[in-house]
């Protein structure tokens, strides 16, 4: 009987969302749920809580080589899919007694298209096409409870707002978001759910003090955030994990790319992208672009209104 371990090295919520389709397809191939080994920052334990393709999530600690081996060895996996070129992760799988190990070629990942590399890796092994988009499963009763608790109604434009990001160079200026939300609110009845972590409270408080009908998600656990996002129709914001999660929860998304690879916005048709003035998908360099001041407010406003109309 096949017992499959999938190892994900990439640390972010967004990374997990982009790789989620590969989890689904491997599970479907073997006809049973798989076990995931992933870093805590992916929030995989919470996000995949109700996923029919996932049996268990094990935390991948950065400096926990032998403890990780001890955690997975007794589970007697016979197949492992490693979505990384890491020799360390390969050795973890090897020393855990897993006989069949699929992995990226060593020293091969740098500069590669993140989602296409994973997709082509899965397709080569499974010998069939893999759709790059996926979905997140959640308990419908919890979604209905979130709608009731946060007064989320269908006649209101409920928008998840990714005003933060993994680094300051990836953020469009918060004052632009305040101006944007005011403009949108002048045309539609809106409720803004401000996505971010505890370290983003200064940004969130600035928006809340300036824009009506805002709700902060920064103090909530991921298990509380997912049903709220699942209840919303839209995402507007930076390239964030919350944006990619929104896409897999079937929200219409508009993502601003200031300083991250644009291919992170091309894996799911629910995502529309904004690039700096004068840039195209072919020309935009992504990392170290430092282009947050080159985003057109008028373009963001127009595409935001097009998104929610």
Secondary structure, DSSP 8 states (H G I E B T S, - for coil): ---EEEEE---SHHHHHHHHHHHHHHHHHHTS-EEEEE-GGGTHHHHTTT-TTEEEEEE--TT-HHHHHHHHHTT--SEEEEES--HHHHHHHHHTT-SEEEE--TT--TT--HHHHHHHHHHHHHTS---S-------HHHHHHHHHHTT--TTSEEEEEE---SSGGG---HHHHHHHHHHHHTTS-EEEEE---GGGHHHHHHHHTTSSSEEE-TTS-HHHHHHHHHH-SEEEEES-HHHHHHHHTT-EEEEE-SSS-GGGGSS-TTEEEE--TT--TTT---TT---GGGS-HHHHHHHHHHHH-
